[in-house]
Amino acid sequence: MTARSSRERLSGDVRPIGRHDGPTRQTVLKLLKIRGSATAGELARELGLTEMAVRRHLTALERDGYAVSRPVRQPMGRPAYVYELTEEAEQFFPKNYHLLALDILELLDREAGGEGAAERMFEARRNMLYNRHAGRMAGKTLSERVSELAAIQNDGGYMVEVESASGREYLLHEYNCPIARIAERYEQACECELALFRDLLETDVERIECLAKGGNRCTYRISARS
């Protein structure tokens, strides 16, 4: 395979790593994904680049936690270093889990004869999440419960920020929604999340902005009860 054909085959299909990384690092990332593991020399030969240039990109990927290296003994001389991607690097490759989830939800409703199987599934998920996280809220003040909820949602990839509007009111902003595509079709997903927040916080919660309905974020107003 020529260096040119290799670059053409590897172009696209990788989400940008960062503003200043350039297309070469994206290509190295994808080639490691395809090969599973490779040395700097192997990557350099396939890409038609110098080994030093490839090492520079591999060092940056390793520094940022997207690749790891391990030494491999050679018959003669110093050991070679083989590079592999970490789980963190998976975020840069397309994932269509939402399509699978939507297909499953549609099949559930179809098999149940349109009797709300999807709605029951969302409700069951709400109960499951409540049972999983309720213990983290026990004995805490409202402010502490809000902080715990923010941590829970951040762990789920929601990119949460909490704003204290007053001593008795908070705004919880979610700038990313991992289930946005599902929520666009199934409003129950958003309603169950709102109900979950009310149960976990044991107070009044109102959603005032929603990503699935065209907002720039999901924002919840949390108010202390009198």
C-alpha positions in Angstrom: 0.0 0.0 0.0 1.4 3.4 -1.0 1.7 6.3 1.5 -0.9 8.2 -0.6 -3.5 5.4 -0.6 -3.0 4.9 3.1 -3.7 8.5 3.9 -6.8 8.5 1.6 -8.1 5.3 3.3 -7.6 6.8 6.7 -9.0 10.3 6.1 -12.3 11.1 7.9 -14.3 9.0 10.3 -12.3 10.3 13.3 -13.6 13.1 15.5 -11.1 15.9 16.0 -8.8 15.5 19.0 -8.1 19.2 19.4 -7.9 22.4 17.6 -4.1 22.4 17.0 -3.5 18.7 16.4 -3.9 18.6 12.6 -4.8 15.8 10.2 -1.7 13.8 10.7 -2.4 13.0 14.3 -6.0 12.0 13.4 -4.5 9.6 10.8 -2.1 8.1 13.3 -5.0 7.7 15.7 -7.1 5.9 13.1 -4.3 3.7 11.9 -3.7 2.5 15.5 -7.4 1.7 15.7 -7.2 -0.4 12.5 -4.0 -2.2 13.3 -4.5 -2.7 17.1 -0.9 -2.0 17.8 2.2 -0.8 15.9 5.7 0.6 16.3 6.6 4.1 15.3 8.6 2.7 12.5 5.7 0.6 11.1 3.4 3.7 11.2 6.1 5.8 9.6 6.5 3.4 6.7 2.8 3.1 6.0 2.2 6.9 6.2 5.3 7.9 4.3 6.6 10.0 7.1 9.8 10.1 9.1 9.9 8.0 12.2 10.8 11.2 14.2 7.6 12.9 13.0 5.4 9.9 13.9 7.1 9.7 17.4 6.1 13.3 18.0 2.4 12.5 17.4 2.6 9.3 19.4 4.3 11.1 22.3 1.4 13.6 22.3 -1.2 10.9 22.2 0.5 9.1 25.1 0.8 12.3 27.1 -2.9 13.0 26.7 -3.9 9.5 27.7 -5.0 8.3 24.3 -2.2 5.8 23.7 0.1 3.6 25.8 3.4 2.0 24.8 5.1 -1.2 25.9 8.6 -2.5 25.1 9.0 -5.5 22.9 12.4 -7.4 22.9 14.2 -7.5 19.6 16.7 -10.3 18.5 19.4 -7.6 18.6 19.8 -4.1 20.0 17.4 -2.1 22.1 13.7 -3.1 22.5 11.1 -1.6 20.2 8.1 0.2 21.6 4.7 -0.9 20.5 1.8 1.6 20.8 -1.8 0.9 21.4 -4.9 3.1 22.0 -6.5 3.4 25.4 -10.2 3.3 26.2 -10.1 7.1 26.4 -9.4 7.2 22.6 -12.7 5.4 21.8 -14.5 8.8 22.1 -13.0 9.9 18.8 -14.5 7.1 16.8 -18.2 7.2 15.6 -20.6 5.4 17.8 -24.3 4.8 16.8 -25.6 3.4 20.1 -28.6 5.7 19.9 -29.7 4.0 16.6 -29.6 0.6 18.3 -31.5 2.0 21.3 -34.1 3.6 19.1 -34.6 0.3 17.2 -35.0 -1.6 20.5 -37.5 0.9 21.8 -39.6 0.7 18.6 -39.5 -3.1 18.7 -40.6 -3.0 22.3 -43.7 -0.9 21.4 -44.4 -2.9 18.3 -44.2 -6.3 20.1 -46.4 -5.0 22.9 -49.0 -3.8 20.5 -48.4 -0.1 21.2 -49.3 -0.5 24.8 -46.5 1.7 26.2 -43.7 -0.8 26.6 -41.1 2.0 26.0 -42.7 4.2 28.6 -42.5 1.3 31.1 -38.9 0.7 30.3 -38.0 4.4 31.0 -39.9 4.2 34.3 -38.0 1.0 35.2 -34.7 2.8 34.4 -35.7 5.7 36.6 -36.4 3.3 39.5 -33.1 1.5 38.9 -31.1 4.8 38.9 -32.9 6.0 42.1 -32.0 2.7 43.9 -28.4 3.0 42.7 -27.8 6.6 43.8 -30.2 7.3 46.7 -27.7 6.2 49.3 -25.4 9.0 48.3 -28.0 11.5 49.3 -28.7 10.2 52.8 -28.2 12.7 55.6 -27.0 15.5 53.3 -28.2 19.1 53.0 -29.9 20.3 49.8 -26.7 22.0 48.8 -24.7 18.7 49.3 -27.4 16.7 47.4 -27.2 19.1 44.5 -23.4 18.6 44.4 -23.8 14.8 44.5 -26.3 14.9 41.7 -23.9 17.0 39.6 -21.2 14.5 40.3 -23.5 11.6 39.3 -24.5 13.3 36.0 -20.9 14.3 35.2 -19.9 10.6 35.6 -22.6 9.9 33.0 -21.2 12.4 30.5 -23.7 15.3 31.0 -21.1 18.0 31.5 -22.8 19.6 34.5 -22.4 23.1 36.0 -24.2 24.2 39.1 -25.1 27.8 39.7 -26.3 29.1 43.1 -29.1 31.5 42.3 -29.7 32.2 46.0 -29.4 30.5 49.3 -32.5 28.5 48.6 -32.3 28.1 44.8 -29.9 26.4 42.4 -29.6 26.1 38.6 -28.2 22.8 37.4 -27.0 23.1 33.7 -26.3 20.1 31.5 -24.3 21.0 28.4 -24.3 17.5 26.9 -27.0 14.9 26.7 -25.8 11.3 25.9 -29.4 10.3 25.1 -30.4 13.4 23.2 -31.3 11.5 20.0 -33.5 9.2 22.1 -35.1 12.1 24.0 -36.0 13.8 20.7 -38.3 10.9 19.9 -39.3 9.7 23.4 -40.2 12.6 25.7 -40.5 10.0 28.5 -36.7 10.0 28.7 -36.7 13.7 29.8 -39.8 13.3 32.1 -38.2 10.4 33.9 -35.0 12.3 34.4 -36.9 15.2 35.9 -38.8 12.8 38.2 -35.5 11.2 39.2 -34.0 14.5 40.2 -37.1 15.3 42.3 -36.9 12.0 44.1 -33.1 12.2 44.7 -33.1 15.8 45.9 -36.4 15.5 47.8 -37.4 19.0 46.7 -39.0 21.0 43.9 -37.3 20.8 40.5 -38.4 22.5 37.3 -36.8 22.1 33.9 -36.6 25.5 32.2 -34.5 24.6 29.1 -34.0 21.4 27.2 -31.5 20.3 24.6 -33.9 17.8 23.1 -36.3 20.6 22.4 -33.9 23.0 20.7 -32.2 24.6 23.8 -28.5 25.2 24.1 -28.5 23.1 27.3 -30.7 21.4 29.8 -31.3 23.6 32.8 -33.1 22.6 36.0 -34.3 25.1 38.6 -34.0 23.5 42.1 -35.8 25.2 44.9 -35.8 24.5 48.6 -39.2 23.6 50.1 -40.5 25.9 52.8 
